[in-house]
Amino acid sequence: MSTIREIRLEPSHGLANSAPDMKTYNWIKGLALMLALACLSAQANADPLRIFAAASLQGPLDAIAEHYDVNSTVSYGGSGTLARQVSLGAPADIVILANKTWADWLLDEGHTETPARPILSNRLVLIAPNGTTAFDQMDGATLRTALGDGRLAMGQHQSVPGGIYAKAWLTHLGAWENLRPHLAETENVRAALALVARKETPLGIVYASDAQASGQVGVVWTIPAEQHPQILYHAVALSPSGQAFLDHLTQHTAPFVAAGFVALP
């Protein structure tokens, strides 16, 4: 960190109080003040763009942030966790959540005045470790039988959007109450993916983009979109720099599509 030193003019030959020397002194002192303000401004501008994002966005979002003109840091987590951190004052310029519920909560609680903007969609899939045979049909009984003594990995159904979507699908199958004691609920969808990848659970419900990001799992059933609420990622800009990044993000969705996400019209 640079230090601004005040420049002092020492009296010389008894002329310290003469008008020309005082004008020079005040001019240099003013210049030093402007330099100090410029340095403070430069330090402020050097602060990184702070991005909070749902864990499932990791990968393509890293690539976009890396090539963005502004230095940035990205913090990943469950959408509910991130929204609560923002509500408690965590410094963020933009927060990207995996559903609109938490974005609306930030607005309703007065933590932002900016409505959320939908930016991406996704698909929900049932995964298993590599080598598992895909299902040719799916209902609650089939799913329960396939689990055996194992558990079904998914995001926490009350706070993690992936878990909320998963619960909606299981409810549609009429299997929620039967399967609830056999769940392995996680703090985010990537954690559910990891359980299946490590073969700690035989099945998991994640996003298609998560399954594509892992070489250790395979999709054994693609869940029909009409059997759960539409998956929509929403972004909330919390500062001018966050708004600029959001505008950039909506114009550069190709990395997300390549990673398995679905672009919005």
Contacts in CASP RR format, 6 or more apart in sequence:
PFRMAT RR
TARGET T0000
AUTHOR 0000-0000-0000
METHOD contacts of the structure
MODEL  1
MSTIREIRLEPSHGLANSAPDMKTYNWIKGLALMLALACLSAQANADPLR
IFAAASLQGPLDAIAEHYDVNSTVSYGGSGTLARQVSLGAPADIVILANK
TWADWLLDEGHTETPARPILSNRLVLIAPNGTTAFDQMDGATLRTALGDG
RLAMGQHQSVPGGIYAKAWLTHLGAWENLRPHLAETENVRAALALVARKE
TPLGIVYASDAQASGQVGVVWTIPAEQHPQILYHAVALSPSGQAFLDHLT
QHTAPFVAAGFVALP
1 43 0 8 1.000
2 39 0 8 1.000
4 32 0 8 1.000
4 35 0 8 1.000
4 36 0 8 1.000
4 39 0 8 1.000
5 32 0 8 1.000
6 29 0 8 1.000
6 32 0 8 1.000
7 28 0 8 1.000
7 29 0 8 1.000
7 32 0 8 1.000
9 16 0 8 1.000
9 21 0 8 1.000
9 24 0 8 1.000
9 25 0 8 1.000
9 28 0 8 1.000
10 16 0 8 1.000
12 21 0 8 1.000
15 21 0 8 1.000
46 71 0 8 1.000
48 70 0 8 1.000
48 71 0 8 1.000
48 72 0 8 1.000
48 73 0 8 1.000
49 65 0 8 1.000
49 68 0 8 1.000
49 70 0 8 1.000
49 71 0 8 1.000
49 72 0 8 1.000
49 73 0 8 1.000
49 93 0 8 1.000
49 94 0 8 1.000
49 241 0 8 1.000
49 242 0 8 1.000
49 245 0 8 1.000
50 72 0 8 1.000
50 73 0 8 1.000
50 75 0 8 1.000
50 91 0 8 1.000
50 92 0 8 1.000
50 93 0 8 1.000
50 94 0 8 1.000
51 61 0 8 1.000
51 65 0 8 1.000
51 72 0 8 1.000
51 73 0 8 1.000
51 74 0 8 1.000
51 75 0 8 1.000
51 92 0 8 1.000
51 93 0 8 1.000
51 94 0 8 1.000
51 95 0 8 1.000
51 96 0 8 1.000
51 245 0 8 1.000
52 74 0 8 1.000
52 75 0 8 1.000
52 77 0 8 1.000
52 82 0 8 1.000
52 85 0 8 1.000
52 86 0 8 1.000
52 90 0 8 1.000
52 92 0 8 1.000
52 94 0 8 1.000
52 95 0 8 1.000
52 96 0 8 1.000
53 61 0 8 1.000
53 74 0 8 1.000
53 75 0 8 1.000
53 76 0 8 1.000
53 77 0 8 1.000
53 82 0 8 1.000
53 95 0 8 1.000
53 96 0 8 1.000
54 76 0 8 1.000
54 77 0 8 1.000
54 78 0 8 1.000
54 79 0 8 1.000
54 82 0 8 1.000
54 96 0 8 1.000
54 97 0 8 1.000
54 98 0 8 1.000
54 161 0 8 1.000
54 188 0 8 1.000
54 233 0 8 1.000
55 76 0 8 1.000
55 77 0 8 1.000
55 78 0 8 1.000
55 188 0 8 1.000
55 189 0 8 1.000
55 190 0 8 1.000
55 191 0 8 1.000
56 98 0 8 1.000
56 122 0 8 1.000
56 162 0 8 1.000
56 188 0 8 1.000
56 189 0 8 1.000
56 190 0 8 1.000
56 206 0 8 1.000
56 207 0 8 1.000
56 209 0 8 1.000
56 210 0 8 1.000
57 76 0 8 1.000
57 96 0 8 1.000
57 233 0 8 1.000
57 256 0 8 1.000
58 74 0 8 1.000
58 76 0 8 1.000
58 190 0 8 1.000
58 213 0 8 1.000
59 213 0 8 1.000
59 259 0 8 1.000
60 255 0 8 1.000
60 256 0 8 1.000
60 258 0 8 1.000
60 259 0 8 1.000
60 261 0 8 1.000
61 74 0 8 1.000
61 96 0 8 1.000
61 256 0 8 1.000
62 74 0 8 1.000
63 255 0 8 1.000
64 248 0 8 1.000
64 249 0 8 1.000
64 252 0 8 1.000
64 255 0 8 1.000
65 72 0 8 1.000
65 74 0 8 1.000
68 245 0 8 1.000
68 248 0 8 1.000
70 241 0 8 1.000
70 244 0 8 1.000
70 245 0 8 1.000
72 245 0 8 1.000
75 82 0 8 1.000
75 92 0 8 1.000
76 188 0 8 1.000
76 190 0 8 1.000
77 187 0 8 1.000
77 188 0 8 1.000
78 98 0 8 1.000
78 159 0 8 1.000
78 160 0 8 1.000
78 187 0 8 1.000
78 188 0 8 1.000
79 97 0 8 1.000
79 98 0 8 1.000
79 99 0 8 1.000
79 102 0 8 1.000
79 159 0 8 1.000
79 160 0 8 1.000
79 161 0 8 1.000
80 97 0 8 1.000
80 102 0 8 1.000
80 159 0 8 1.000
80 160 0 8 1.000
81 159 0 8 1.000
81 187 0 8 1.000
81 188 0 8 1.000
82 95 0 8 1.000
82 97 0 8 1.000
82 102 0 8 1.000
83 95 0 8 1.000
83 97 0 8 1.000
83 102 0 8 1.000
83 103 0 8 1.000
83 105 0 8 1.000
83 106 0 8 1.000
85 92 0 8 1.000
86 92 0 8 1.000
86 95 0 8 1.000
86 106 0 8 1.000
86 111 0 8 1.000
86 238 0 8 1.000
87 106 0 8 1.000
87 109 0 8 1.000
87 111 0 8 1.000
92 238 0 8 1.000
93 237 0 8 1.000
93 238 0 8 1.000
93 239 0 8 1.000
93 241 0 8 1.000
93 242 0 8 1.000
93 245 0 8 1.000
94 235 0 8 1.000
94 236 0 8 1.000
94 237 0 8 1.000
94 238 0 8 1.000
94 239 0 8 1.000
94 242 0 8 1.000
94 243 0 8 1.000
94 245 0 8 1.000
94 246 0 8 1.000
95 103 0 8 1.000
95 106 0 8 1.000
95 235 0 8 1.000
95 236 0 8 1.000
95 238 0 8 1.000
96 119 0 8 1.000
96 233 0 8 1.000
96 234 0 8 1.000
96 235 0 8 1.000
96 236 0 8 1.000
97 103 0 8 1.000
97 116 0 8 1.000
97 161 0 8 1.000
97 233 0 8 1.000
97 234 0 8 1.000
97 235 0 8 1.000
97 236 0 8 1.000
98 122 0 8 1.000
98 160 0 8 1.000
98 161 0 8 1.000
98 162 0 8 1.000
98 189 0 8 1.000
98 231 0 8 1.000
98 233 0 8 1.000
99 161 0 8 1.000
99 162 0 8 1.000
99 164 0 8 1.000
99 165 0 8 1.000
99 229 0 8 1.000
99 231 0 8 1.000
99 232 0 8 1.000
99 233 0 8 1.000
99 234 0 8 1.000
100 116 0 8 1.000
100 118 0 8 1.000
100 232 0 8 1.000
100 234 0 8 1.000
101 161 0 8 1.000
101 164 0 8 1.000
102 161 0 8 1.000
103 116 0 8 1.000
103 234 0 8 1.000
103 235 0 8 1.000
103 236 0 8 1.000
104 116 0 8 1.000
106 112 0 8 1.000
106 116 0 8 1.000
106 236 0 8 1.000
107 113 0 8 1.000
107 114 0 8 1.000
107 115 0 8 1.000
107 116 0 8 1.000
107 236 0 8 1.000
112 236 0 8 1.000
112 238 0 8 1.000
114 236 0 8 1.000
114 237 0 8 1.000
114 238 0 8 1.000
114 243 0 8 1.000
115 236 0 8 1.000
116 234 0 8 1.000
116 235 0 8 1.000
116 236 0 8 1.000
117 234 0 8 1.000
117 235 0 8 1.000
117 236 0 8 1.000
117 237 0 8 1.000
117 246 0 8 1.000
117 250 0 8 1.000
118 232 0 8 1.000
118 233 0 8 1.000
118 234 0 8 1.000
118 264 0 8 1.000
119 233 0 8 1.000
119 234 0 8 1.000
119 235 0 8 1.000
119 246 0 8 1.000
119 249 0 8 1.000
119 250 0 8 1.000
119 253 0 8 1.000
119 264 0 8 1.000
120 232 0 8 1.000
120 233 0 8 1.000
120 253 0 8 1.000
120 256 0 8 1.000
120 261 0 8 1.000
120 262 0 8 1.000
120 263 0 8 1.000
120 264 0 8 1.000
121 230 0 8 1.000
121 231 0 8 1.000
121 232 0 8 1.000
121 233 0 8 1.000
121 261 0 8 1.000
121 262 0 8 1.000
121 263 0 8 1.000
121 264 0 8 1.000
122 207 0 8 1.000
122 208 0 8 1.000
122 209 0 8 1.000
122 231 0 8 1.000
122 233 0 8 1.000
122 260 0 8 1.000
122 261 0 8 1.000
122 262 0 8 1.000
123 207 0 8 1.000
123 208 0 8 1.000
123 222 0 8 1.000
123 223 0 8 1.000
123 225 0 8 1.000
123 231 0 8 1.000
123 262 0 8 1.000
124 162 0 8 1.000
124 165 0 8 1.000
124 166 0 8 1.000
124 169 0 8 1.000
124 205 0 8 1.000
124 206 0 8 1.000
124 207 0 8 1.000
124 208 0 8 1.000
124 223 0 8 1.000
124 225 0 8 1.000
124 228 0 8 1.000
124 231 0 8 1.000
125 205 0 8 1.000
125 206 0 8 1.000
125 207 0 8 1.000
125 208 0 8 1.000
125 211 0 8 1.000
125 219 0 8 1.000
125 221 0 8 1.000
125 222 0 8 1.000
125 223 0 8 1.000
126 135 0 8 1.000
126 138 0 8 1.000
126 143 0 8 1.000
126 203 0 8 1.000
126 204 0 8 1.000
126 205 0 8 1.000
126 219 0 8 1.000
126 220 0 8 1.000
126 221 0 8 1.000
126 222 0 8 1.000
126 223 0 8 1.000
127 193 0 8 1.000
127 196 0 8 1.000
127 203 0 8 1.000
127 204 0 8 1.000
127 205 0 8 1.000
127 206 0 8 1.000
127 210 0 8 1.000
127 211 0 8 1.000
127 217 0 8 1.000
127 218 0 8 1.000
127 219 0 8 1.000
127 220 0 8 1.000
128 196 0 8 1.000
128 202 0 8 1.000
128 203 0 8 1.000
128 204 0 8 1.000
128 217 0 8 1.000
128 218 0 8 1.000
128 220 0 8 1.000
129 196 0 8 1.000
129 197 0 8 1.000
129 199 0 8 1.000
129 202 0 8 1.000
129 216 0 8 1.000
129 217 0 8 1.000
129 218 0 8 1.000
130 215 0 8 1.000
130 216 0 8 1.000
130 217 0 8 1.000
130 218 0 8 1.000
131 218 0 8 1.000
132 202 0 8 1.000
132 218 0 8 1.000
132 220 0 8 1.000
133 220 0 8 1.000
134 219 0 8 1.000
134 220 0 8 1.000
134 221 0 8 1.000
135 142 0 8 1.000
135 146 0 8 1.000
135 220 0 8 1.000
135 221 0 8 1.000
138 173 0 8 1.000
138 221 0 8 1.000
139 173 0 8 1.000
139 175 0 8 1.000
140 170 0 8 1.000
140 173 0 8 1.000
140 174 0 8 1.000
140 175 0 8 1.000
140 178 0 8 1.000
140 179 0 8 1.000
141 175 0 8 1.000
143 152 0 8 1.000
143 173 0 8 1.000
143 175 0 8 1.000
143 179 0 8 1.000
143 203 0 8 1.000
144 175 0 8 1.000
144 178 0 8 1.000
144 179 0 8 1.000
144 182 0 8 1.000
146 202 0 8 1.000
146 203 0 8 1.000
147 179 0 8 1.000
147 182 0 8 1.000
147 202 0 8 1.000
147 203 0 8 1.000
148 202 0 8 1.000
150 182 0 8 1.000
150 201 0 8 1.000
150 202 0 8 1.000
151 182 0 8 1.000
151 183 0 8 1.000
151 184 0 8 1.000
151 201 0 8 1.000
151 202 0 8 1.000
152 179 0 8 1.000
152 182 0 8 1.000
152 183 0 8 1.000
152 184 0 8 1.000
152 201 0 8 1.000
152 203 0 8 1.000
152 204 0 8 1.000
152 205 0 8 1.000
153 183 0 8 1.000
153 184 0 8 1.000
153 186 0 8 1.000
153 192 0 8 1.000
153 193 0 8 1.000
153 195 0 8 1.000
153 196 0 8 1.000
153 200 0 8 1.000
153 201 0 8 1.000
153 203 0 8 1.000
153 204 0 8 1.000
153 205 0 8 1.000
154 162 0 8 1.000
154 163 0 8 1.000
154 166 0 8 1.000
154 167 0 8 1.000
154 183 0 8 1.000
154 184 0 8 1.000
154 185 0 8 1.000
154 186 0 8 1.000
154 189 0 8 1.000
154 192 0 8 1.000
154 204 0 8 1.000
154 205 0 8 1.000
154 206 0 8 1.000
155 162 0 8 1.000
155 163 0 8 1.000
155 166 0 8 1.000
155 185 0 8 1.000
155 186 0 8 1.000
155 187 0 8 1.000
155 188 0 8 1.000
155 189 0 8 1.000
155 191 0 8 1.000
155 192 0 8 1.000
155 205 0 8 1.000
156 163 0 8 1.000
156 185 0 8 1.000
156 186 0 8 1.000
156 187 0 8 1.000
157 163 0 8 1.000
157 164 0 8 1.000
157 166 0 8 1.000
157 167 0 8 1.000
157 183 0 8 1.000
157 185 0 8 1.000
158 164 0 8 1.000
160 185 0 8 1.000
160 186 0 8 1.000
160 187 0 8 1.000
160 188 0 8 1.000
160 189 0 8 1.000
161 231 0 8 1.000
162 189 0 8 1.000
162 205 0 8 1.000
162 206 0 8 1.000
162 207 0 8 1.000
162 231 0 8 1.000
163 185 0 8 1.000
163 189 0 8 1.000
163 205 0 8 1.000
164 229 0 8 1.000
165 205 0 8 1.000
165 228 0 8 1.000
165 229 0 8 1.000
165 231 0 8 1.000
166 205 0 8 1.000
166 228 0 8 1.000
167 176 0 8 1.000
168 227 0 8 1.000
168 228 0 8 1.000
168 229 0 8 1.000
169 205 0 8 1.000
169 223 0 8 1.000
169 227 0 8 1.000
169 228 0 8 1.000
170 176 0 8 1.000
170 179 0 8 1.000
172 227 0 8 1.000
172 228 0 8 1.000
173 227 0 8 1.000
184 192 0 8 1.000
184 195 0 8 1.000
184 200 0 8 1.000
184 201 0 8 1.000
186 192 0 8 1.000
186 195 0 8 1.000
189 206 0 8 1.000
189 207 0 8 1.000
189 210 0 8 1.000
190 210 0 8 1.000
192 204 0 8 1.000
192 205 0 8 1.000
192 206 0 8 1.000
193 204 0 8 1.000
193 206 0 8 1.000
193 210 0 8 1.000
193 211 0 8 1.000
193 213 0 8 1.000
193 214 0 8 1.000
193 217 0 8 1.000
195 201 0 8 1.000
195 204 0 8 1.000
196 202 0 8 1.000
196 203 0 8 1.000
196 204 0 8 1.000
196 206 0 8 1.000
196 216 0 8 1.000
196 217 0 8 1.000
197 214 0 8 1.000
197 215 0 8 1.000
197 216 0 8 1.000
197 217 0 8 1.000
198 216 0 8 1.000
203 220 0 8 1.000
205 223 0 8 1.000
207 231 0 8 1.000
208 219 0 8 1.000
208 222 0 8 1.000
208 260 0 8 1.000
209 256 0 8 1.000
209 259 0 8 1.000
209 260 0 8 1.000
209 261 0 8 1.000
211 217 0 8 1.000
211 218 0 8 1.000
211 219 0 8 1.000
212 259 0 8 1.000
212 260 0 8 1.000
213 259 0 8 1.000
232 264 0 8 1.000
233 261 0 8 1.000
235 246 0 8 1.000
235 249 0 8 1.000
237 243 0 8 1.000
237 245 0 8 1.000
237 246 0 8 1.000
253 261 0 8 1.000
253 263 0 8 1.000
256 263 0 8 1.000
257 263 0 8 1.000
END
